[in-house]
Amino acid sequence: DGGAEDRALGSAFIRAAGAMLGKGGTCWLVANRHLPYEATLNETFAKVTPKVEVGGFKVYEARK
């Protein structure tokens, strides 16, 4: 709270995970609910499934 937010860092993490995973590999992402990582997930992975939003967080399953 009150700190600077670097959205580029989260997007870079998603891209790096996509580059490391082979076909069929899965990335699970837990992010603050207000952060807009959906576009990066959809650009990087073949299938992105939101799993839950609770307590200010969201969880995604992203498959290559």
PDB file of N, H, CA, C and O in Angstrom:
ATOM      1  N   ASP A   1       0.828  -1.184   0.000  1.00  0.00           N
ATOM      2  CA  ASP A   1       0.000   0.000   0.000  1.00  0.00           C
ATOM      3  C   ASP A   1       0.867   1.239   0.000  1.00  0.00           C
ATOM      4  O   ASP A   1       1.843   1.333   0.744  1.00  0.00           O
ATOM      5  N   GLY A   2       0.503   2.180  -0.835  1.00  0.00           N
ATOM      6  H   GLY A   2      -0.290   2.104  -1.439  1.00  0.00           H
ATOM      7  CA  GLY A   2       1.216   3.443  -0.879  1.00  0.00           C
ATOM      8  C   GLY A   2       2.511   3.404  -1.662  1.00  0.00           C
ATOM      9  O   GLY A   2       3.144   4.446  -1.839  1.00  0.00           O
ATOM     10  N   GLY A   3       2.931   2.239  -2.141  1.00  0.00           N
ATOM     11  H   GLY A   3       2.417   1.393  -1.998  1.00  0.00           H
ATOM     12  CA  GLY A   3       4.165   2.121  -2.912  1.00  0.00           C
ATOM     13  C   GLY A   3       3.915   2.317  -4.392  1.00  0.00           C
ATOM     14  O   GLY A   3       2.770   2.329  -4.843  1.00  0.00           O
ATOM     15  N   ALA A   4       4.967   2.468  -5.130  1.00  0.00           N
ATOM     16  H   ALA A   4       5.897   2.458  -4.764  1.00  0.00           H
ATOM     17  CA  ALA A   4       4.856   2.610  -6.574  1.00  0.00           C
ATOM     18  C   ALA A   4       4.520   1.251  -7.187  1.00  0.00           C
ATOM     19  O   ALA A   4       4.996   0.211  -6.731  1.00  0.00           O
ATOM     20  N   GLU A   5       3.709   1.284  -8.206  1.00  0.00           N
ATOM     21  H   GLU A   5       3.322   2.128  -8.576  1.00  0.00           H
ATOM     22  CA  GLU A   5       3.254   0.060  -8.863  1.00  0.00           C
ATOM     23  C   GLU A   5       3.949  -0.072 -10.213  1.00  0.00           C
ATOM     24  O   GLU A   5       3.911   0.858 -11.018  1.00  0.00           O
ATOM     25  N   ASP A   6       4.581  -1.211 -10.471  1.00  0.00           N
ATOM     26  H   ASP A   6       4.612  -1.966  -9.817  1.00  0.00           H
ATOM     27  CA  ASP A   6       5.267  -1.438 -11.735  1.00  0.00           C
ATOM     28  C   ASP A   6       4.574  -2.570 -12.480  1.00  0.00           C
ATOM     29  O   ASP A   6       4.907  -3.738 -12.282  1.00  0.00           O
ATOM     30  N   ARG A   7       3.625  -2.238 -13.325  1.00  0.00           N
ATOM     31  H   ARG A   7       3.355  -1.289 -13.486  1.00  0.00           H
ATOM     32  CA  ARG A   7       2.868  -3.243 -14.064  1.00  0.00           C
ATOM     33  C   ARG A   7       3.734  -3.954 -15.100  1.00  0.00           C
ATOM     34  O   ARG A   7       3.447  -5.093 -15.467  1.00  0.00           O
ATOM     35  N   ALA A   8       4.776  -3.303 -15.569  1.00  0.00           N
ATOM     36  H   ALA A   8       5.009  -2.377 -15.272  1.00  0.00           H
ATOM     37  CA  ALA A   8       5.668  -3.908 -16.561  1.00  0.00           C
ATOM     38  C   ALA A   8       6.372  -5.130 -15.981  1.00  0.00           C
ATOM     39  O   ALA A   8       6.654  -6.082 -16.708  1.00  0.00           O
ATOM     40  N   LEU A   9       6.654  -5.114 -14.701  1.00  0.00           N
ATOM     41  H   LEU A   9       6.424  -4.340 -14.111  1.00  0.00           H
ATOM     42  CA  LEU A   9       7.326  -6.240 -14.057  1.00  0.00           C
ATOM     43  C   LEU A   9       6.447  -7.495 -14.108  1.00  0.00           C
ATOM     44  O   LEU A   9       6.935  -8.578 -14.428  1.00  0.00           O
ATOM     45  N   GLY A  10       5.175  -7.355 -13.799  1.00  0.00           N
ATOM     46  H   GLY A  10       4.779  -6.475 -13.539  1.00  0.00           H
ATOM     47  CA  GLY A  10       4.257  -8.482 -13.862  1.00  0.00           C
ATOM     48  C   GLY A  10       4.109  -9.015 -15.277  1.00  0.00           C
ATOM     49  O   GLY A  10       4.087 -10.228 -15.486  1.00  0.00           O
ATOM     50  N   SER A  11       4.007  -8.120 -16.248  1.00  0.00           N
ATOM     51  H   SER A  11       4.024  -7.135 -16.078  1.00  0.00           H
ATOM     52  CA  SER A  11       3.909  -8.536 -17.652  1.00  0.00           C
ATOM     53  C   SER A  11       5.171  -9.258 -18.101  1.00  0.00           C
ATOM     54  O   SER A  11       5.092 -10.242 -18.837  1.00  0.00           O
ATOM     55  N   ALA A  12       6.326  -8.785 -17.669  1.00  0.00           N
ATOM     56  H   ALA A  12       6.390  -7.986 -17.071  1.00  0.00           H
ATOM     57  CA  ALA A  12       7.588  -9.442 -18.006  1.00  0.00           C
ATOM     58  C   ALA A  12       7.646 -10.845 -17.395  1.00  0.00           C
ATOM     59  O   ALA A  12       8.142 -11.779 -18.027  1.00  0.00           O
ATOM     60  N   PHE A  13       7.143 -10.991 -16.179  1.00  0.00           N
ATOM     61  H   PHE A  13       6.741 -10.233 -15.666  1.00  0.00           H
ATOM     62  CA  PHE A  13       7.096 -12.303 -15.527  1.00  0.00           C
ATOM     63  C   PHE A  13       6.228 -13.268 -16.341  1.00  0.00           C
ATOM     64  O   PHE A  13       6.606 -14.421 -16.552  1.00  0.00           O
ATOM     65  N   ILE A  14       5.072 -12.796 -16.794  1.00  0.00           N
ATOM     66  H   ILE A  14       4.765 -11.859 -16.623  1.00  0.00           H
ATOM     67  CA  ILE A  14       4.157 -13.637 -17.583  1.00  0.00           C
ATOM     68  C   ILE A  14       4.822 -14.072 -18.882  1.00  0.00           C
ATOM     69  O   ILE A  14       4.752 -15.244 -19.252  1.00  0.00           O
ATOM     70  N   ARG A  15       5.465 -13.141 -19.575  1.00  0.00           N
ATOM     71  H   ARG A  15       5.521 -12.189 -19.274  1.00  0.00           H
ATOM     72  CA  ARG A  15       6.155 -13.474 -20.834  1.00  0.00           C
ATOM     73  C   ARG A  15       7.297 -14.465 -20.603  1.00  0.00           C
ATOM     74  O   ARG A  15       7.496 -15.384 -21.397  1.00  0.00           O
ATOM     75  N   ALA A  16       8.040 -14.277 -19.520  1.00  0.00           N
ATOM     76  H   ALA A  16       7.878 -13.530 -18.875  1.00  0.00           H
ATOM     77  CA  ALA A  16       9.148 -15.194 -19.204  1.00  0.00           C
ATOM     78  C   ALA A  16       8.609 -16.593 -18.906  1.00  0.00           C
ATOM     79  O   ALA A  16       9.193 -17.584 -19.344  1.00  0.00           O
ATOM     80  N   ALA A  17       7.521 -16.683 -18.178  1.00  0.00           N
ATOM     81  H   ALA A  17       7.047 -15.878 -17.822  1.00  0.00           H
ATOM     82  CA  ALA A  17       6.922 -17.986 -17.891  1.00  0.00           C
ATOM     83  C   ALA A  17       6.479 -18.652 -19.188  1.00  0.00           C
ATOM     84  O   ALA A  17       6.673 -19.855 -19.366  1.00  0.00           O
ATOM     85  N   GLY A  18       5.887 -17.879 -20.093  1.00  0.00           N
ATOM     86  H   GLY A  18       5.730 -16.902 -19.948  1.00  0.00           H
ATOM     87  CA  GLY A  18       5.466 -18.424 -21.376  1.00  0.00           C
ATOM     88  C   GLY A  18       6.633 -18.939 -22.199  1.00  0.00           C
ATOM     89  O   GLY A  18       6.516 -19.952 -22.888  1.00  0.00           O
ATOM     90  N   ALA A  19       7.758 -18.242 -22.129  1.00  0.00           N
ATOM     91  H   ALA A  19       7.854 -17.418 -21.569  1.00  0.00           H
ATOM     92  CA  ALA A  19       8.942 -18.655 -22.883  1.00  0.00           C
ATOM     93  C   ALA A  19       9.572 -19.922 -22.296  1.00  0.00           C
ATOM     94  O   ALA A  19      10.163 -20.717 -23.026  1.00  0.00           O
ATOM     95  N   MET A  20       9.450 -20.106 -21.003  1.00  0.00           N
ATOM     96  H   MET A  20       8.970 -19.460 -20.410  1.00  0.00           H
ATOM     97  CA  MET A  20      10.069 -21.257 -20.340  1.00  0.00           C
ATOM     98  C   MET A  20       9.240 -22.528 -20.438  1.00  0.00           C
ATOM     99  O   MET A  20       9.792 -23.628 -20.434  1.00  0.00           O
ATOM    100  N   LEU A  21       7.936 -22.390 -20.525  1.00  0.00           N
ATOM    101  H   LEU A  21       7.488 -21.496 -20.528  1.00  0.00           H
ATOM    102  CA  LEU A  21       7.059 -23.561 -20.527  1.00  0.00           C
ATOM    103  C   LEU A  21       6.953 -24.170 -21.920  1.00  0.00           C
ATOM    104  O   LEU A  21       6.903 -23.456 -22.922  1.00  0.00           O
ATOM    105  N   GLY A  22       6.921 -25.486 -21.967  1.00  0.00           N
ATOM    106  H   GLY A  22       6.962 -26.066 -21.153  1.00  0.00           H
ATOM    107  CA  GLY A  22       6.713 -26.193 -23.228  1.00  0.00           C
ATOM    108  C   GLY A  22       5.228 -26.313 -23.531  1.00  0.00           C
ATOM    109  O   GLY A  22       4.383 -25.889 -22.742  1.00  0.00           O
ATOM    110  N   LYS A  23       4.922 -26.892 -24.678  1.00  0.00           N
ATOM    111  H   LYS A  23       5.607 -27.236 -25.319  1.00  0.00           H
ATOM    112  CA  LYS A  23       3.540 -27.081 -25.088  1.00  0.00           C
ATOM    113  C   LYS A  23       2.789 -27.864 -24.011  1.00  0.00           C
ATOM    114  O   LYS A  23       3.264 -28.896 -23.540  1.00  0.00           O
ATOM    115  N   GLY A  24       1.624 -27.369 -23.631  1.00  0.00           N
ATOM    116  H   GLY A  24       1.238 -26.530 -24.014  1.00  0.00           H
ATOM    117  CA  GLY A  24       0.833 -28.005 -22.594  1.00  0.00           C
ATOM    118  C   GLY A  24       1.207 -27.576 -21.186  1.00  0.00           C
ATOM    119  O   GLY A  24       0.528 -27.936 -20.225  1.00  0.00           O
ATOM    120  N   GLY A  25       2.297 -26.798 -21.056  1.00  0.00           N
ATOM    121  H   GLY A  25       2.849 -26.506 -21.837  1.00  0.00           H
ATOM    122  CA  GLY A  25       2.721 -26.311 -19.744  1.00  0.00           C
ATOM    123  C   GLY A  25       1.707 -25.333 -19.173  1.00  0.00           C
ATOM    124  O   GLY A  25       0.974 -24.675 -19.913  1.00  0.00           O
ATOM    125  N   THR A  26       1.674 -25.248 -17.859  1.00  0.00           N
ATOM    126  H   THR A  26       2.269 -25.782 -17.259  1.00  0.00           H
ATOM    127  CA  THR A  26       0.689 -24.407 -17.183  1.00  0.00           C
ATOM    128  C   THR A  26       1.360 -23.402 -16.267  1.00  0.00           C
ATOM    129  O   THR A  26       2.287 -23.734 -15.529  1.00  0.00           O
ATOM    130  N   CYS A  27       0.885 -22.180 -16.324  1.00  0.00           N
ATOM    131  H   CYS A  27       0.132 -21.910 -16.924  1.00  0.00           H
ATOM    132  CA  CYS A  27       1.301 -21.106 -15.418  1.00  0.00           C
ATOM    133  C   CYS A  27       0.101 -20.736 -14.562  1.00  0.00           C
ATOM    134  O   CYS A  27      -0.972 -20.450 -15.093  1.00  0.00           O
ATOM    135  N   TRP A  28       0.266 -20.735 -13.254  1.00  0.00           N
ATOM    136  H   TRP A  28       1.138 -20.967 -12.823  1.00  0.00           H
ATOM    137  CA  TRP A  28      -0.760 -20.248 -12.346  1.00  0.00           C
ATOM    138  C   TRP A  28      -0.337 -18.867 -11.887  1.00  0.00           C
ATOM    139  O   TRP A  28       0.774 -18.689 -11.388  1.00  0.00           O
ATOM    140  N   LEU A  29      -1.207 -17.896 -12.051  1.00  0.00           N
ATOM    141  H   LEU A  29      -2.110 -18.040 -12.456  1.00  0.00           H
ATOM    142  CA  LEU A  29      -0.894 -16.512 -11.691  1.00  0.00           C
ATOM    143  C   LEU A  29      -1.865 -16.021 -10.631  1.00  0.00           C
ATOM    144  O   LEU A  29      -3.082 -16.122 -10.789  1.00  0.00           O
ATOM    145  N   VAL A  30      -1.315 -15.490  -9.556  1.00  0.00           N
ATOM    146  H   VAL A  30      -0.326 -15.408  -9.428  1.00  0.00           H
ATOM    147  CA  VAL A  30      -2.103 -14.805  -8.529  1.00  0.00           C
ATOM    148  C   VAL A  30      -1.694 -13.345  -8.599  1.00  0.00           C
ATOM    149  O   VAL A  30      -0.514 -13.014  -8.484  1.00  0.00           O
ATOM    150  N   ALA A  31      -2.677 -12.475  -8.787  1.00  0.00           N
ATOM    151  H   ALA A  31      -3.636 -12.745  -8.880  1.00  0.00           H
ATOM    152  CA  ALA A  31      -2.380 -11.048  -8.935  1.00  0.00           C
ATOM    153  C   ALA A  31      -3.395 -10.214  -8.166  1.00  0.00           C
ATOM    154  O   ALA A  31      -4.507 -10.662  -7.890  1.00  0.00           O
ATOM    155  N   ASN A  32      -2.996  -9.005  -7.830  1.00  0.00           N
ATOM    156  H   ASN A  32      -2.092  -8.641  -8.055  1.00  0.00           H
ATOM    157  CA  ASN A  32      -3.956  -8.067  -7.262  1.00  0.00           C
ATOM    158  C   ASN A  32      -5.080  -7.865  -8.260  1.00  0.00           C
ATOM    159  O   ASN A  32      -4.840  -7.759  -9.463  1.00  0.00           O
ATOM    160  N   ARG A  33      -6.278  -7.812  -7.772  1.00  0.00           N
ATOM    161  H   ARG A  33      -6.473  -7.898  -6.795  1.00  0.00           H
ATOM    162  CA  ARG A  33      -7.463  -7.771  -8.621  1.00  0.00           C
ATOM    163  C   ARG A  33      -7.480  -6.591  -9.588  1.00  0.00           C
ATOM    164  O   ARG A  33      -8.016  -6.712 -10.690  1.00  0.00           O
ATOM    165  N   HIS A  34      -6.922  -5.486  -9.211  1.00  0.00           N
ATOM    166  H   HIS A  34      -6.487  -5.388  -8.316  1.00  0.00           H
ATOM    167  CA  HIS A  34      -6.984  -4.284 -10.052  1.00  0.00           C
ATOM    168  C   HIS A  34      -5.924  -4.258 -11.166  1.00  0.00           C
ATOM    169  O   HIS A  34      -5.975  -3.388 -12.035  1.00  0.00           O
ATOM    170  N   LEU A  35      -4.974  -5.190 -11.152  1.00  0.00           N
ATOM    171  H   LEU A  35      -4.933  -5.897 -10.446  1.00  0.00           H
ATOM    172  CA  LEU A  35      -3.917  -5.175 -12.157  1.00  0.00           C
ATOM    173  C   LEU A  35      -4.383  -5.837 -13.459  1.00  0.00           C
ATOM    174  O   LEU A  35      -4.928  -6.940 -13.426  1.00  0.00           O
ATOM    175  N   PRO A  36      -4.174  -5.176 -14.599  1.00  0.00           N
ATOM    176  CA  PRO A  36      -4.721  -5.642 -15.884  1.00  0.00           C
ATOM    177  C   PRO A  36      -3.764  -6.568 -16.645  1.00  0.00           C
ATOM    178  O   PRO A  36      -3.192  -6.163 -17.657  1.00  0.00           O
ATOM    179  N   TYR A  37      -3.587  -7.798 -16.173  1.00  0.00           N
ATOM    180  H   TYR A  37      -4.053  -8.127 -15.351  1.00  0.00           H
ATOM    181  CA  TYR A  37      -2.669  -8.721 -16.830  1.00  0.00           C
ATOM    182  C   TYR A  37      -3.344  -9.620 -17.858  1.00  0.00           C
ATOM    183  O   TYR A  37      -2.671 -10.430 -18.495  1.00  0.00           O
ATOM    184  N   GLU A  38      -4.643  -9.499 -18.032  1.00  0.00           N
ATOM    185  H   GLU A  38      -5.190  -8.841 -17.514  1.00  0.00           H
ATOM    186  CA  GLU A  38      -5.372 -10.381 -18.937  1.00  0.00           C
ATOM    187  C   GLU A  38      -4.858 -10.296 -20.376  1.00  0.00           C
ATOM    188  O   GLU A  38      -4.718 -11.328 -21.034  1.00  0.00           O
ATOM    189  N   ALA A  39      -4.576  -9.104 -20.873  1.00  0.00           N
ATOM    190  H   ALA A  39      -4.689  -8.267 -20.339  1.00  0.00           H
ATOM    191  CA  ALA A  39      -4.098  -8.957 -22.258  1.00  0.00           C
ATOM    192  C   ALA A  39      -2.767  -9.671 -22.448  1.00  0.00           C
ATOM    193  O   ALA A  39      -2.577 -10.362 -23.449  1.00  0.00           O
ATOM    194  N   THR A  40      -1.850  -9.516 -21.509  1.00  0.00           N
ATOM    195  H   THR A  40      -2.005  -8.955 -20.696  1.00  0.00           H
ATOM    196  CA  THR A  40      -0.549 -10.175 -21.612  1.00  0.00           C
ATOM    197  C   THR A  40      -0.702 -11.689 -21.529  1.00  0.00           C
ATOM    198  O   THR A  40      -0.036 -12.418 -22.264  1.00  0.00           O
ATOM    199  N   LEU A  41      -1.563 -12.164 -20.652  1.00  0.00           N
ATOM    200  H   LEU A  41      -2.104 -11.572 -20.055  1.00  0.00           H
ATOM    201  CA  LEU A  41      -1.810 -13.600 -20.556  1.00  0.00           C
ATOM    202  C   LEU A  41      -2.350 -14.139 -21.874  1.00  0.00           C
ATOM    203  O   LEU A  41      -1.884 -15.169 -22.362  1.00  0.00           O
ATOM    204  N   ASN A  42      -3.324 -13.454 -22.449  1.00  0.00           N
ATOM    205  H   ASN A  42      -3.702 -12.617 -22.053  1.00  0.00           H
ATOM    206  CA  ASN A  42      -3.931 -13.910 -23.703  1.00  0.00           C
ATOM    207  C   ASN A  42      -2.977 -13.837 -24.890  1.00  0.00           C
ATOM    208  O   ASN A  42      -3.092 -14.637 -25.819  1.00  0.00           O
ATOM    209  N   GLU A  43      -2.047 -12.903 -24.876  1.00  0.00           N
ATOM    210  H   GLU A  43      -1.953 -12.253 -24.122  1.00  0.00           H
ATOM    211  CA  GLU A  43      -1.029 -12.804 -25.938  1.00  0.00           C
ATOM    212  C   GLU A  43       0.008 -13.923 -25.818  1.00  0.00           C
ATOM    213  O   GLU A  43       0.581 -14.354 -26.819  1.00  0.00           O
ATOM    214  N   THR A  44       0.245 -14.386 -24.600  1.00  0.00           N
ATOM    215  H   THR A  44      -0.221 -14.036 -23.787  1.00  0.00           H
ATOM    216  CA  THR A  44       1.342 -15.308 -24.313  1.00  0.00           C
ATOM    217  C   THR A  44       0.913 -16.769 -24.289  1.00  0.00           C
ATOM    218  O   THR A  44       1.699 -17.649 -24.640  1.00  0.00           O
ATOM    219  N   PHE A  45      -0.305 -17.031 -23.887  1.00  0.00           N
ATOM    220  H   PHE A  45      -0.943 -16.316 -23.602  1.00  0.00           H
ATOM    221  CA  PHE A  45      -0.779 -18.398 -23.692  1.00  0.00           C
ATOM    222  C   PHE A  45      -1.959 -18.714 -24.605  1.00  0.00           C
ATOM    223  O   PHE A  45      -2.710 -17.820 -24.993  1.00  0.00           O
ATOM    224  N   ALA A  46      -2.115 -19.991 -24.943  1.00  0.00           N
ATOM    225  H   ALA A  46      -1.504 -20.717 -24.627  1.00  0.00           H
ATOM    226  CA  ALA A  46      -3.189 -20.429 -25.836  1.00  0.00           C
ATOM    227  C   ALA A  46      -4.551 -20.417 -25.143  1.00  0.00           C
ATOM    228  O   ALA A  46      -5.566 -20.112 -25.769  1.00  0.00           O
ATOM    229  N   LYS A  47      -4.570 -20.750 -23.854  1.00  0.00           N
ATOM    230  H   LYS A  47      -3.745 -20.998 -23.346  1.00  0.00           H
ATOM    231  CA  LYS A  47      -5.836 -20.809 -23.120  1.00  0.00           C
ATOM    232  C   LYS A  47      -5.647 -20.195 -21.745  1.00  0.00           C
ATOM    233  O   LYS A  47      -4.768 -20.606 -20.988  1.00  0.00           O
ATOM    234  N   VAL A  48      -6.472 -19.213 -21.427  1.00  0.00           N
ATOM    235  H   VAL A  48      -7.186 -18.879 -22.042  1.00  0.00           H
ATOM    236  CA  VAL A  48      -6.408 -18.535 -20.134  1.00  0.00           C
ATOM    237  C   VAL A  48      -7.769 -18.688 -19.456  1.00  0.00           C
ATOM    238  O   VAL A  48      -8.804 -18.336 -20.021  1.00  0.00           O
ATOM    239  N   THR A  49      -7.745 -19.215 -18.238  1.00  0.00           N
ATOM    240  H   THR A  49      -6.904 -19.501 -17.779  1.00  0.00           H
ATOM    241  CA  THR A  49      -8.983 -19.454 -17.503  1.00  0.00           C
ATOM    242  C   THR A  49      -8.928 -18.748 -16.157  1.00  0.00           C
ATOM    243  O   THR A  49      -8.081 -19.073 -15.325  1.00  0.00           O
ATOM    244  N   PRO A  50      -9.824 -17.783 -15.929  1.00  0.00           N
ATOM    245  CA  PRO A  50      -9.903 -17.200 -14.583  1.00  0.00           C
ATOM    246  C   PRO A  50     -10.485 -18.237 -13.631  1.00  0.00           C
ATOM    247  O   PRO A  50     -11.493 -18.871 -13.941  1.00  0.00           O
ATOM    248  N   LYS A  51      -9.862 -18.408 -12.490  1.00  0.00           N
ATOM    249  H   LYS A  51      -9.043 -17.893 -12.238  1.00  0.00           H
ATOM    250  CA  LYS A  51     -10.293 -19.437 -11.535  1.00  0.00           C
ATOM    251  C   LYS A  51     -11.077 -18.863 -10.363  1.00  0.00           C
ATOM    252  O   LYS A  51     -12.094 -19.429  -9.962  1.00  0.00           O
ATOM    253  N   VAL A  52     -10.613 -17.742  -9.810  1.00  0.00           N
ATOM    254  H   VAL A  52      -9.787 -17.282 -10.136  1.00  0.00           H
ATOM    255  CA  VAL A  52     -11.304 -17.165  -8.652  1.00  0.00           C
ATOM    256  C   VAL A  52     -10.880 -15.704  -8.476  1.00  0.00           C
ATOM    257  O   VAL A  52      -9.758 -15.324  -8.809  1.00  0.00           O
ATOM    258  N   GLU A  53     -11.794 -14.902  -7.950  1.00  0.00           N
ATOM    259  H   GLU A  53     -12.706 -15.210  -7.679  1.00  0.00           H
ATOM    260  CA  GLU A  53     -11.496 -13.541  -7.495  1.00  0.00           C
ATOM    261  C   GLU A  53     -12.039 -13.433  -6.080  1.00  0.00           C
ATOM    262  O   GLU A  53     -13.241 -13.563  -5.846  1.00  0.00           O
ATOM    263  N   VAL A  54     -11.133 -13.193  -5.143  1.00  0.00           N
ATOM    264  H   VAL A  54     -10.157 -13.087  -5.333  1.00  0.00           H
ATOM    265  CA  VAL A  54     -11.538 -13.123  -3.744  1.00  0.00           C
ATOM    266  C   VAL A  54     -10.516 -12.309  -2.955  1.00  0.00           C
ATOM    267  O   VAL A  54      -9.317 -12.369  -3.226  1.00  0.00           O
ATOM    268  N   GLY A  55     -10.998 -11.560  -1.992  1.00  0.00           N
ATOM    269  H   GLY A  55     -11.972 -11.512  -1.772  1.00  0.00           H
ATOM    270  CA  GLY A  55     -10.116 -10.840  -1.088  1.00  0.00           C
ATOM    271  C   GLY A  55      -9.135  -9.908  -1.769  1.00  0.00           C
ATOM    272  O   GLY A  55      -8.015  -9.742  -1.288  1.00  0.00           O
ATOM    273  N   GLY A  56      -9.524  -9.295  -2.875  1.00  0.00           N
ATOM    274  H   GLY A  56     -10.434  -9.430  -3.266  1.00  0.00           H
ATOM    275  CA  GLY A  56      -8.637  -8.364  -3.566  1.00  0.00           C
ATOM    276  C   GLY A  56      -7.648  -9.025  -4.511  1.00  0.00           C
ATOM    277  O   GLY A  56      -6.786  -8.347  -5.069  1.00  0.00           O
ATOM    278  N   PHE A  57      -7.755 -10.330  -4.702  1.00  0.00           N
ATOM    279  H   PHE A  57      -8.456 -10.881  -4.249  1.00  0.00           H
ATOM    280  CA  PHE A  57      -6.853 -11.067  -5.587  1.00  0.00           C
ATOM    281  C   PHE A  57      -7.642 -11.820  -6.652  1.00  0.00           C
ATOM    282  O   PHE A  57      -8.833 -12.088  -6.496  1.00  0.00           O
ATOM    283  N   LYS A  58      -6.948 -12.154  -7.735  1.00  0.00           N
ATOM    284  H   LYS A  58      -5.980 -11.937  -7.862  1.00  0.00           H
ATOM    285  CA  LYS A  58      -7.513 -13.006  -8.782  1.00  0.00           C
ATOM    286  C   LYS A  58      -6.494 -14.066  -9.139  1.00  0.00           C
ATOM    287  O   LYS A  58      -5.286 -13.842  -9.066  1.00  0.00           O
ATOM    288  N   VAL A  59      -7.007 -15.237  -9.532  1.00  0.00           N
ATOM    289  H   VAL A  59      -7.988 -15.419  -9.592  1.00  0.00           H
ATOM    290  CA  VAL A  59      -6.144 -16.365  -9.876  1.00  0.00           C
ATOM    291  C   VAL A  59      -6.494 -16.831 -11.284  1.00  0.00           C
ATOM    292  O   VAL A  59      -7.663 -17.022 -11.618  1.00  0.00           O
ATOM    293  N   TYR A  60      -5.444 -17.012 -12.113  1.00  0.00           N
ATOM    294  H   TYR A  60      -4.495 -16.856 -11.841  1.00  0.00           H
ATOM    295  CA  TYR A  60      -5.612 -17.483 -13.487  1.00  0.00           C
ATOM    296  C   TYR A  60      -4.799 -18.745 -13.720  1.00  0.00           C
ATOM    297  O   TYR A  60      -3.697 -18.902 -13.194  1.00  0.00           O
ATOM    298  N   GLU A  61      -5.362 -19.635 -14.514  1.00  0.00           N
ATOM    299  H   GLU A  61      -6.257 -19.507 -14.941  1.00  0.00           H
ATOM    300  CA  GLU A  61      -4.632 -20.780 -15.057  1.00  0.00           C
ATOM    301  C   GLU A  61      -4.385 -20.471 -16.523  1.00  0.00           C
ATOM    302  O   GLU A  61      -5.330 -20.224 -17.273  1.00  0.00           O
ATOM    303  N   ALA A  62      -3.134 -20.483 -16.934  1.00  0.00           N
ATOM    304  H   ALA A  62      -2.367 -20.684 -16.325  1.00  0.00           H
ATOM    305  CA  ALA A  62      -2.775 -20.167 -18.320  1.00  0.00           C
ATOM    306  C   ALA A  62      -1.982 -21.331 -18.896  1.00  0.00           C
ATOM    307  O   ALA A  62      -0.961 -21.732 -18.338  1.00  0.00           O
ATOM    308  N   ARG A  63      -2.459 -21.876 -20.023  1.00  0.00           N
ATOM    309  H   ARG A  63      -3.289 -21.550 -20.477  1.00  0.00           H
ATOM    310  CA  ARG A  63      -1.815 -23.050 -20.657  1.00  0.00           C
ATOM    311  C   ARG A  63      -1.224 -22.669 -21.992  1.00  0.00           C
ATOM    312  O   ARG A  63      -1.786 -21.863 -22.734  1.00  0.00           O
ATOM    313  N   LYS A  64      -0.052 -23.275 -22.294  1.00  0.00           N
ATOM    314  H   LYS A  64       0.404 -23.929 -21.691  1.00  0.00           H
ATOM    315  CA  LYS A  64       0.608 -23.076 -23.583  1.00  0.00           C
ATOM    316  C   LYS A  64      -0.141 -23.830 -24.656  1.00  0.00           C
ATOM    317  O   LYS A  64       0.251 -23.796 -25.823  1.00  0.00           O
TER     318      LYS A  64
END
